[in-house]
Amino acid sequence: MNWKVIKTERQYKRALVRLEQIFDARKNTRLGDELELLSLLVEAYEKERYAIVAPDPIEAIKFRMEQLGFTQKDLCNVIGLKSRVSEILNRKRKLNLDMIRKLNRALGIPAEVLVREY
């Protein structure tokens, strides 16, 4: 097949169908090359069309706390005073670099998420 840059949803869906058909193609074959090219085209389209925006830092902290079963008291053990934790979770205080490092280590939240504006 002769593939071009994917620009429409219809082309995207057609590409997905074809990807599924040739998914098990061997490398360095005609179908393998088509699979590789089509994968790149689909990835580029999805990156542009369905970009995933990094979460808000506070929402990320709350989500991770919920996942880990953490309470605000548990978070105090990570970043300090109860009042400070409350201010952060209520968006009355910004995260500082030290807090970001501690949250990254303790909760496993990527630093690039924690440094975003909110």
Secondary structure, DSSP 4 states (H G I P E B T S, - for coil): -------SHHHHHHHHHHHHHTTTPPTTSHHHHHHHHHHHHHHHHHHHHSPPPPPPHHHHHHHHHHHHT--HHHHHHHH--HHHHHHHHTTSSPPPHHHHHHHHHHH---HHHHTS--
